[in-house]
Amino acid sequence: MAYPLVLTPARSLAVAVLATTALVVAPAASPSPATGSAQERATVVQLTAAAACRESAALAAAGAEPVDARLRLWRLAPQVAANVVPALRARDALVFAQRERTYRAAATTDTPDPLQGEQWWLSQIGIDGLTPPGPGVPITIVDSGLDVSHPEFAGRPDTETLNAQEPAGIGGEHGTSVASVIGAPQNGVGVVGIYPRAVLRSWDAAKGDGTQLESTEIAGGILAAARAGKSVINLSLGSDASDLPIQLAVDEAVASGSLVVAASGNDGDRGSPLGYPAAYPHVLTVAATDKTGNVAPFSSRSRYVDLAAPGTDIVVASALGKSWRPASGTSFSSPMVAAAAAWVWTVRPTLTAGQVAEIMRRSARDLPPTGRDLASGFGMLNVAAALALPTPVADPYEPNDDIDQVSPSGDRYVARVQPLTTTSRRTTRVVGRVDAYEDPRDVYRVWLPAGHRFASTLTTSSDGDLALYSSSAPSVVGRFATTGRLAVASTRGTNERLVYANGKRGRWAYIVVRLPGGTLEATYQLRVSSALTKR
């Protein structure tokens, strides 16, 4: 199926930044010569697993560019796509095809204030009196590039560029500012970042003159970070349209053990259109607050917001003139949380990425109104509380939100999760966590032996349901939610038991843990077993 690309005016997108540069999607109504019209943009395709071998050589011969072999992503120039995409679709070789989405960094006309020595936000995030650790879990910035010659970063240890960085100037403006929030060192000049001695990595997703960021380049940065080992990946960028290459890259990052942190967006005063990657499952999404500790009017609201951090009048390094300037936006709230998460993970190295994310949420200081809300999620970042919070339940098999993520033949099978039960292992137990917005369901592959009764027991902290699907089911959500469903256990309470008598043929199936309507979250223990059916 082809996924059409729809672009909206830049002023409505999730990464507009006040008083500094911004990463925005080029307006569809009047495309600039650099970005071109929709007809002039490249097309990104993902091949099915079955078609990857037989189609790759032909794509290369036709002039297509490989984006990522593991994810089977290709980039096709317009003249190539016009002929190749219909042929691929006719041969059922496509998972998706979409126009390349282009981001750009755009300077505003605001005049920066003089550099302020007081970093007012430190006292609001529970960092006063704490000593940050030495180098530890890396933080990767996927952005417009880092000006390594800026006084904050010239000669800074543990600073790595994962690809060629755009030269100083507007190309690296936004990325340099974001990097300074994370890891500006204590070097006697400018500002000090949240985690001054962090291992800092930069992937420059910019193209052309350094102001454009294409979705395949952003996806490439996420993948490069994930494949270099576990890290915290900061994405101070976004769009109001979901992007398949970026979503696939986020899935792989989560599967490989990295934590993805993203800005919620700056459209709170424009109706808060849903933004991505902030709205993807398993992404830690950050809103912005002002000097009074309240959520900033511009900060985008949504059910996917996890927590908030200061985001107004943040003094940042500027690649323009090798100087510093105050800046506002969720682009600068997100790196505060990314830095804090890496700090916590470095001090508590046995945690998983999912546990770090849960700690950052649960340790947040509640902001009005009471409880989890659309504006600030669980509340304000609190580093001291995060360092002390007890270890939460692990959720080890993510992403496993649907069948194609756990089936070996699935197009999103990146976690390589092994089945809970097999022909030789008939009984097992697993613990996990589900959240209505961050992790809406957990899907596990199980073996149903011939002539056996399959039983599963679910114990939850609040309320949860079970469902069993056949191996032919395409999905467990949306219009496919009842297709191939074999059994359901859905009663009110903290315990469920599902029993299914399998026939004369052994087969694979999928057991699903999900939340009923009205339940926001739960931790759980799932037990599954098979016993010979009594005759």
C-alpha positions, -999 to 999 in steps of 0.1 A, spaced: 0 0 0 13 35 -8 12 61 20 6 96 5 27 124 19 8 155 30 28 185 42 14 214 61 26 249 66 58 252 86 42 274 112 20 246 124 47 219 128 60 205 160 95 219 160 91 256 155 114 273 181 110 307 196 139 331 195 163 308 177 165 284 148 139 257 142 136 224 124 104 226 103 88 209 73 88 230 42 54 245 34 34 225 9 17 256 -5 49 273 -17 79 249 -18 112 265 -19 136 258 -48 157 238 -25 129 214 -14 110 212 -46 74 203 -52 59 169 -42 64 157 -78 101 166 -76 109 148 -44 123 114 -41 102 84 -31 112 61 -2 100 24 -4 103 -6 19 104 -40 2 88 -70 17 111 -96 33 102 -120 5 110 -95 -23 142 -81 -8 166 -105 -26 149 -107 -59 143 -70 -63 175 -54 -49 196 -60 -80 170 -46 -103 165 -15 -81 202 -8 -80 204 -12 -118 175 13 -122 194 39 -102 177 35 -68 198 43 -37 199 18 -8 190 36 25 192 6 49 197 -30 39 185 -45 72 152 -26 70 150 -30 32 146 7 25 154 23 -8 153 59 -21 141 64 -57 146 96 -77 113 109 -92 121 97 -127 130 62 -113 100 60 -90 75 68 -118 82 35 -135 95 13 -107 70 18 -79 39 7 -100 59 -24 -111 69 -32 -75 33 -28 -63 20 -51 -91 44 -78 -79 34 -74 -42 69 -64 -34 61 -32 -14 54 -27 23 50 10 17 60 38 -6 60 75 4 74 108 -8 106 119 10 97 143 37 121 172 40 128 192 72 147 225 73 163 247 99 150 283 96 163 313 115 138 337 131 141 375 132 143 377 170 173 396 184 191 376 211 196 391 246 231 393 261 244 361 276 230 355 310 252 339 336 224 325 357 209 292 345 176 296 363 162 262 353 187 241 373 168 245 405 135 235 389 147 200 378 162 188 410 198 191 400 211 216 425 237 201 448 242 170 427 275 160 411 271 146 375 290 114 368 319 110 344 315 96 309 289 69 306 259 60 285 263 80 252 238 107 241 233 109 203 218 141 188 201 136 155 199 172 143 214 197 120 250 191 130 274 203 157 299 231 154 329 214 170 349 246 167 325 265 190 342 275 223 320 251 242 331 221 221 366 229 208 388 202 224 359 188 244 366 151 254 342 124 245 327 143 216 321 122 185 307 130 151 290 100 135 291 115 100 304 147 83 290 178 100 278 208 82 302 238 84 296 265 110 267 287 103 230 281 102 236 245 91 247 235 126 229 262 146 201 241 160 222 211 166 249 231 184 223 247 206 207 214 215 242 199 223 250 227 247 220 220 268 231 184 271 268 186 275 284 220 275 315 214 297 327 233 327 354 251 308 352 287 321 332 300 292 295 302 283 271 277 300 273 243 316 251 215 304 230 191 324 256 164 320 289 182 313 310 151 309 286 131 288 297 110 259 282 132 231 276 120 196 262 140 167 246 128 135 241 156 109 209 150 91 212 182 71 213 183 34 222 210 8 231 243 25 226 227 59 191 238 65 172 208 51 167 175 70 153 146 50 134 117 67 159 91 54 188 111 69 170 113 102 162 76 101 199 70 92 210 89 123 187 69 146 199 36 131 236 47 134 231 55 170 212 23 178 238 1 160 267 17 179 253 3 212 228 14 237 224 51 240 199 79 246 188 94 213 175 130 213 151 141 185 144 178 188 124 177 156 90 166 143 62 167 118 24 165 120 25 134 96 38 100 106 68 89 87 75 52 80 113 53 77 116 72 110 91 49 127 110 18 116 142 33 128 127 41 162 114 5 165 149 -8 158 164 16 183 140 4 210 146 -32 201 184 -28 203 181 -13 238 183 24 232 161 51 247 145 76 223 136 111 236 116 136 215 102 171 218 64 173 221 63 203 197 56 240 199 20 242 187 2 245 220 -12 279 210 -23 266 176 -45 236 187 -17 211 193 -19 190 162 -4 156 168 33 155 162 58 127 153 81 111 164 67 124 197 35 104 193 51 70 185 50 43 212 81 38 233 93 74 227 98 95 259 80 128 249 89 161 266 69 193 270 82 227 279 77 249 310 84 285 317 102 303 346 71 301 368 71 263 365 40 262 345 37 246 311 46 271 284 17 283 262 35 271 230 42 236 243 21 210 224 -4 191 245 -13 155 238 -19 122 255 16 111 245 34 137 266 54 119 293 70 147 313 81 184 311 113 204 315 122 241 312 120 254 277 119 292 278 148 316 278 173 288 279 208 301 273 224 280 245 255 279 223 250 295 189 270 285 158 263 320 144 292 341 156 305 313 180 284 330 207 255 323 231 219 333 230 186 327 249 162 303 231 128 289 238 110 257 226 105 221 234 137 216 213 156 226 245 133 207 270 139 174 253 178 175 256 174 182 293 155 150 298 179 131 274 209 143 295 192 134 328 182 100 315 218 93 304 230 105 339 206 81 356 215 52 333 252 58 338 248 57 376 224 27 374 239 7 345 218 -25 351 186 -7 341 170 -13 307 160 16 284 124 9 292 131 11 330 150 43 325 120 58 307 96 46 334 119 61 361 119 95 344 82 95 342 75 82 377 100 104 394 86 136 378 72 163 402 35 166 396 23 199 381 -12 213 382 -37 198 375 -32 169 399 -21 137 382 -11 127 347 -23 153 321 -20 163 285 2 193 291 29 179 314 24 142 315 36 130 348 51 164 357 84 182 359 118 165 354 133 157 388 169 143 385 174 137 423 142 117 426 150 97 394 184 87 409 166 74 440 134 58 426 131 20 431 137 -1 400 104 -6 381 92 -38 365 112 -46 333 93 -49 300 120 -69 280 105 -78 246 97 -44 231 86 -34 206 59 -62 205 28 -41 199 14 -62 170 19 -94 152 43 -81 125 67 -71 152 69 -107 167 64 -129 137 96 -139 120 79 -132 86 67 -98 97 79 -67 80 86 -50 113 103 -79 130 133 -61 144 134 -72 180 140 -108 170 120 -119 201 119 -157 206 85 -174 213 73 -179 248 66 -216 243 79 -240 216 76 -277 207 99 -285 236 92 -258 261 55 -260 271 54 -237 302 68 -203 309 62 -170 328 69 -134 318 64 -101 335 58 -68 317 41 -34 316 15 -19 293 4 17 289 -25 30 269 -4 55 250 33 44 253 29 6 250 -8 -2 243 -4 -40 242 21 -68 243 20 -96 218 38 -129 223 42 -159 199 33 -193 214 32 -229 203 -1 -248 205 7 -285 206 -16 -309 188 -44 -323 211 -34 -301 240 -52 -275 261 -34 -242 261 -39 -222 293 -28 -186 301 -32 -168 334 -28 -130 337 -23 -112 370 -23 -74 368 -18 -44 390 -51 -29 378 -71 -44 350 -61 -63 319 -75 -86 292 -62 -116 272 -68 -127 236 -55 -156 215 -50 -152 178 -41 -177 151 -9 -174 131 -30 -163 100 -42 -132 118 -28 -101 101 -31 -78 131 -46 -75 166 -57 -38 162 -81 -18 141 -103 -35 115 -84 -67 119 -90 -69 157 -114 -99 153 -98 -116 123 -83 -149 134 -92 -144 170 -95 -178 187 -104 -169 223 -109 -139 246 -107 -135 284 -121 -101 294 -136 -97 329 -133 -68 353 -105 -72 378 -69 -81 382 -70 -117 372 -78 -134 338 -76 -170 327 -79 -180 290 -81 -217 280 -81 -230 245 -84 -266 233 -62 -271 202 -71 -296 176 -51 -324 159 -25 -302 144 2 -283 162 5 -247 152 18 -212 161 -4 -186 177 -2 -152 194 -13 -144 230 -20 -107 236 -20 -87 268 -40 -55 265 -58 -29 285 -96 -25 286 -111 8 279 -107 32 307 -75 16 321 -44 37 315 -16 14 327 -8 -19 344 21 -41 353 15 -78 349 26 -114 352 16 -138 324 18 -176 328 13 -199 298 12 -237 297 0 -266 276 -14 -299 289 -26 -330 270 -64 -328 265 -82 -355 285 -104 -378 264 
